């Protein structure tokens, strides 16, 4: 083992601990901050070559411990999203990497499940049957031949495209570059958003929540979509204007939405509540922001994050580096 030191800021499950150990046991000594004696926390953080963190703001204690990250070579997130990082209070020069793509496969399955359920009108038909109605006349829809628009063609978007393509759907996508190695019928950038929205039978929102994407989809953007389009959001709720989506769904019962990410989410055991009664609408299918959580998915994500730390310690290129300018200002 080398003299490299890695600090993990949270207390992982045995499965996550095993995943970290498998990737790092030959390259670094790993310390778990909750297990460290109180007087040792600052020294361990200040001397770390890399830090693995999940909810950085709650796992580190105030400005003092955040300031210690200035001397750390790499701060690696277990999460794929980085919008919860307190960039304004994070010292300049901290090198931060996300865990992008770590949860892509389970999230793509969730996307497909939501889209299929809405295309087949499962929530509406279930509710109608509970009322004693047996509607065999209203047609449901086929995925085959539909146009799936993917807003954010990263790991989740590409994994979703693969599943929809297998069912005979056509894929249009948007990413930063307007280029993709994956087989798509069309790809553009955010400048082409209106083109994507107007063409999509199913719209998948899977792009990061940044300064550029906050409130990206509002009343105007929703008005461009087909009257019977399906919208599935597994990214961040703030990308879509809550009031605009609620009003659009209420006015257009043939339009439907699968929502995994919510505008007011409970944290650390808090209570879930919605500001608008979105879940009362028959054309909404909700899930509790758990699209990434399947058996083994967190351990796999920890393994990917630890492997990125191992690359850093081995002076190899680190993946998924974060540009803080995308999130502050």
FITIMI-774470 format. One record per residue (C-alpha): residue number from 1; x, y, z. Coordinates in pm, whole numbers, plus 50000, padded with zeros to 5 digits. Each point is the difference from the previous one (the first is absolute). Layout:
BEGIN
<NUM, <X, Y, Z>>
...
This chain:
BEGIN
<1, <50000, 50000, 50000>>
<2, <50117, 50352, 49923>>
<3, <50008, 50290, 50246>>
<4, <49692, 50157, 49838>>
<5, <49712, 50089, 50233>>
<6, <49629, 50006, 49915>>
<7, <49731, 50130, 50235>>
<8, <49636, 49892, 49962>>
<9, <49773, 50258, 50164>>
<10, <49698, 49774, 50058>>
<11, <49940, 49665, 50168>>
<12, <49932, 49753, 49719>>
<13, <49812, 49672, 50009>>
<14, <50211, 49683, 49999>>
<15, <49936, 49964, 49626>>
<16, <50125, 50351, 49925>>
<17, <50298, 49953, 50230>>
<18, <50093, 49680, 49816>>
<19, <49972, 50177, 49664>>
<20, <50232, 50280, 50112>>
<21, <50245, 49753, 50148>>
<22, <50014, 49791, 49681>>
<23, <50099, 50304, 49793>>
<24, <50236, 50169, 50247>>
<25, <50154, 49739, 50228>>
<26, <50318, 49973, 49791>>
<27, <50041, 50373, 49939>>
<28, <49902, 50189, 50315>>
<29, <49916, 49989, 50369>>
<30, <49630, 50077, 50044>>
<31, <49856, 50171, 50309>>
<32, <49630, 50051, 50068>>
<33, <49945, 50340, 50156>>
<34, <49707, 49900, 50229>>
<35, <50233, 49738, 50156>>
<36, <50282, 50246, 50062>>
<37, <50046, 50147, 50348>>
<38, <49874, 50355, 50031>>
<39, <50344, 50155, 50036>>
<40, <50129, 49815, 49692>>
<41, <49741, 50115, 49745>>
<42, <50178, 50316, 49891>>
<43, <50338, 49830, 49971>>
<44, <49859, 49714, 49792>>
<45, <49826, 50239, 49762>>
<46, <50300, 50232, 49966>>
<47, <50236, 49712, 49922>>
<48, <49770, 49815, 49758>>
<49, <50103, 49947, 49640>>
<50, <49636, 49945, 49906>>
<51, <49659, 50024, 50166>>
<52, <49691, 49796, 49912>>
<53, <49680, 50175, 50105>>
<54, <49627, 49960, 49953>>
<55, <49818, 50296, 50157>>
<56, <50299, 50225, 50044>>
<57, <49823, 50283, 50179>>
<58, <49851, 49782, 50274>>
<59, <50297, 49764, 50035>>
<60, <50258, 50274, 50052>>
<61, <49966, 50237, 50292>>
<62, <49977, 50358, 49889>>
<63, <50244, 50232, 49831>>
<64, <50299, 49864, 50188>>
<65, <49981, 49647, 49860>>
<66, <49902, 50124, 49655>>
<67, <50310, 50222, 50004>>
<68, <50219, 49693, 50067>>
<69, <49903, 49864, 49657>>
<70, <50229, 50265, 49849>>
<71, <50297, 49768, 50056>>
<72, <49827, 49686, 49868>>
<73, <50098, 49882, 49654>>
<74, <49652, 49878, 49899>>
<75, <49653, 50021, 50151>>
<76, <49797, 49717, 49849>>
<77, <49621, 49989, 50031>>
<78, <49803, 49680, 50039>>
<79, <49703, 50176, 49838>>
<80, <49971, 50073, 49631>>
<81, <49837, 50339, 50053>>
<82, <50209, 50282, 50142>>
<83, <49736, 50271, 50049>>
<84, <50000, 49929, 50375>>
<85, <50365, 50102, 50035>>
<86, <50042, 50337, 50181>>
<87, <50225, 50146, 49732>>
<88, <49979, 50350, 50146>>
<89, <50163, 49873, 50321>>
<90, <50237, 49752, 49841>>
<91, <50357, 50133, 49982>>
<92, <50127, 50107, 49659>>
<93, <50220, 49739, 49840>>
<94, <49823, 49695, 50143>>
<95, <49996, 49731, 49731>>
<96, <49659, 49833, 50000>>
<97, <49881, 49698, 49802>>
<98, <49642, 49880, 49968>>
<99, <49896, 49637, 49970>>
<100, <49829, 50057, 49666>>
<101, <49853, 49692, 49839>>
<102, <50030, 49786, 50313>>
<103, <49623, 49952, 50023>>
<104, <49919, 50007, 49629>>
<105, <49880, 49643, 49954>>
<106, <49744, 49984, 50283>>
<107, <49880, 50352, 49919>>
<108, <49951, 49909, 49634>>
<109, <49782, 49706, 50105>>
<110, <49795, 50236, 50216>>
<111, <49960, 50241, 49709>>
<112, <49877, 49719, 49777>>
<113, <49761, 49873, 50267>>
<114, <49845, 50344, 50047>>
<115, <49972, 50063, 49626>>
<116, <49841, 49660, 49939>>
<117, <49755, 50041, 50287>>
<118, <49889, 50339, 49868>>
<119, <49991, 49891, 49635>>
<120, <49782, 49704, 50099>>
<121, <49785, 50227, 50223>>
<122, <50052, 49770, 50299>>
<123, <49942, 50267, 50270>>
<124, <49685, 50129, 49828>>
<125, <49859, 49653, 49935>>
<126, <50071, 49883, 50353>>
<127, <49826, 50305, 50145>>
<128, <49703, 49954, 49766>>
<129, <49959, 49634, 50093>>
<130, <50000, 50095, 50369>>
<131, <49706, 50225, 49914>>
<132, <49826, 49704, 49834>>
<133, <50074, 50113, 49644>>
<134, <50122, 49745, 49745>>
<135, <50128, 50208, 49709>>
<136, <50110, 49787, 49705>>
<137, <49946, 50277, 49747>>
<138, <50268, 50257, 50081>>
<139, <50312, 49884, 49813>>
<140, <50338, 49982, 50161>>
<141, <50323, 50068, 49814>>
<142, <50289, 49802, 49861>>
<143, <50363, 50083, 50063>>
<144, <50093, 49854, 49662>>
<145, <50018, 50274, 49741>>
<146, <49986, 50279, 50256>>
<147, <50255, 50277, 50020>>
<148, <50182, 50014, 50333>>
<149, <50167, 50333, 50072>>
<150, <50282, 49980, 50253>>
<151, <50090, 50328, 50165>>
<152, <50345, 49926, 50138>>
<153, <50185, 49727, 49812>>
<154, <50243, 49894, 50270>>
<155, <50010, 49665, 50174>>
<156, <49628, 49989, 50088>>
<157, <49896, 50131, 49661>>
<158, <50212, 49750, 49809>>
<159, <49885, 49707, 50215>>
<160, <49639, 50107, 49951>>
<161, <50049, 50032, 49625>>
<162, <50126, 49642, 49984>>
<163, <49685, 49867, 50168>>
<164, <49760, 50205, 49789>>
<165, <50186, 49918, 49681>>
<166, <49954, 49629, 50076>>
<167, <49624, 50061, 49999>>
<168, <50011, 50166, 49659>>
<169, <50003, 50366, 50099>>
<170, <50189, 50275, 49819>>
<171, <50241, 50209, 50204>>
<172, <50054, 50376, 49989>>
<173, <50235, 50145, 50260>>
<174, <50159, 50315, 50137>>
<175, <50339, 50033, 50167>>
<176, <50266, 50268, 50035>>
<177, <50197, 49918, 49689>>
<178, <49726, 49907, 49756>>
<179, <50197, 49685, 49919>>
<180, <49964, 49637, 50111>>
<181, <50160, 49665, 49932>>
<182, <49669, 49828, 50072>>
<183, <49758, 49930, 49713>>
<184, <49744, 50281, 49996>>
<185, <49782, 50139, 49723>>
<186, <50072, 50358, 50108>>
<187, <50207, 50180, 50261>>
<188, <50030, 50366, 50093>>
<189, <50092, 50236, 50282>>
<190, <49788, 50205, 50240>>
<191, <49967, 50256, 49721>>
<192, <49783, 49738, 49826>>
<193, <49773, 49937, 50298>>
<194, <49682, 50117, 49827>>
<195, <50063, 49763, 49710>>
<196, <50032, 49706, 50238>>
<197, <49694, 50093, 50205>>
<198, <49770, 50036, 49701>>
<199, <50107, 49665, 49851>>
<200, <49997, 49776, 50309>>
<201, <49727, 49749, 50074>>
<202, <50189, 49919, 50321>>
<203, <50237, 50249, 50160>>
<204, <50260, 49877, 50249>>
<205, <50161, 50264, 50221>>
<206, <50339, 49869, 50110>>
<207, <50237, 50296, 49993>>
<208, <50184, 50160, 50295>>
<209, <49846, 50282, 50199>>
<210, <50231, 50294, 49931>>
<211, <49967, 50376, 49960>>
<212, <49920, 49938, 49633>>
<213, <49727, 49741, 50059>>
<214, <49820, 50145, 50305>>
<215, <49640, 50071, 49893>>
<216, <50080, 49883, 49649>>
<217, <49651, 49864, 49935>>
<218, <49719, 50244, 50073>>
<219, <49664, 50093, 49855>>
<220, <50130, 50089, 49657>>
<221, <50207, 49683, 49966>>
<222, <49712, 49777, 50113>>
<223, <49769, 50170, 49751>>
<224, <50228, 49885, 49719>>
<225, <49957, 49633, 50088>>
<226, <49745, 49769, 49844>>
<227, <49661, 49996, 50177>>
<228, <50042, 49631, 50088>>
<229, <50374, 50004, 50072>>
<230, <50149, 49817, 50298>>
<231, <50260, 50178, 50216>>
<232, <50224, 49800, 50235>>
<233, <50232, 50187, 50238>>
<234, <50274, 49806, 50181>>
<235, <50235, 50297, 50022>>
<236, <49922, 50288, 50239>>
<237, <49658, 50152, 50054>>
<238, <50127, 50359, 49971>>
<239, <50070, 49947, 49629>>
<240, <49623, 50015, 49948>>
<241, <49777, 50282, 50124>>
<242, <49768, 49835, 50253>>
<243, <49703, 50229, 49949>>
<244, <50028, 49985, 49623>>
<245, <50008, 49619, 49997>>
<246, <49707, 49967, 50240>>
<247, <49785, 50241, 49801>>
<248, <50095, 49835, 49670>>
<249, <49910, 49655, 50131>>
<250, <49671, 50125, 50141>>
<251, <49900, 50175, 49676>>
<252, <50114, 49713, 49776>>
<253, <49885, 49662, 50135>>
<254, <50151, 49819, 49699>>
<255, <50345, 50130, 50100>>
<256, <50167, 49797, 50276>>
<257, <50305, 50013, 50222>>
<258, <50213, 49754, 50193>>
<259, <50173, 50184, 50285>>
<260, <50283, 49851, 50204>>
<261, <50162, 50327, 50117>>
<262, <49791, 50242, 50206>>
<263, <50010, 50370, 50077>>
<264, <49972, 49953, 50376>>
<265, <50170, 49683, 50111>>
<266, <50044, 49889, 50360>>
<267, <50355, 49968, 50123>>
<268, <50128, 49786, 50286>>
<269, <49660, 49863, 50098>>
<270, <49792, 50311, 49930>>
<271, <49640, 49994, 49880>>
<272, <49912, 50000, 49632>>
<273, <49742, 50252, 49878>>
<274, <49921, 50161, 49666>>
<275, <49929, 50371, 49954>>
<276, <49768, 49924, 49709>>
<277, <49773, 49689, 50014>>
<278, <50189, 49833, 49716>>
<279, <49927, 49647, 50122>>
<280, <49625, 50062, 49992>>
<281, <50014, 50025, 49621>>
<282, <49908, 49678, 49817>>
<283, <50264, 50061, 49734>>
<284, <50291, 50008, 50245>>
<285, <50205, 49701, 50114>>
<286, <50235, 50070, 50291>>
<287, <50286, 49825, 50171>>
<288, <50198, 50112, 50308>>
<289, <50328, 50093, 49827>>
<290, <50110, 49637, 50017>>
<291, <50067, 49927, 49633>>
<292, <50368, 49938, 50080>>
<293, <49941, 49775, 50300>>
<294, <49998, 49635, 49907>>
<295, <50164, 49706, 50174>>
<296, <50374, 50050, 49965>>
<297, <49984, 50337, 49825>>
<298, <50161, 50198, 50283>>
<299, <50282, 49749, 50033>>
<300, <50062, 50021, 49625>>
<301, <50003, 50380, 50025>>
<302, <50248, 49986, 50289>>
<303, <50221, 49773, 49794>>
<304, <49998, 50245, 49709>>
<305, <50077, 50294, 50228>>
<306, <50284, 49814, 50171>>
<307, <50142, 49900, 49661>>
<308, <50011, 50368, 49905>>
<309, <50191, 50073, 50320>>
<310, <50242, 49719, 49911>>
<311, <50058, 50166, 49663>>
<312, <50081, 50326, 50177>>
<313, <50243, 49829, 50238>>
<314, <50165, 49825, 49705>>
<315, <50044, 50331, 49814>>
<316, <49756, 49885, 49731>>
<317, <49732, 50225, 49848>>
<318, <49705, 50051, 50234>>
<319, <49652, 49971, 49855>>
<320, <49698, 50231, 50045>>
<321, <50181, 50307, 50130>>
<322, <49758, 50277, 50096>>
<323, <50027, 50361, 49882>>
<324, <49864, 50209, 50286>>
<325, <49919, 50279, 49756>>
<326, <49704, 49791, 49884>>
<327, <49848, 50024, 50346>>
<328, <50079, 50341, 50147>>
<329, <49964, 50356, 49883>>
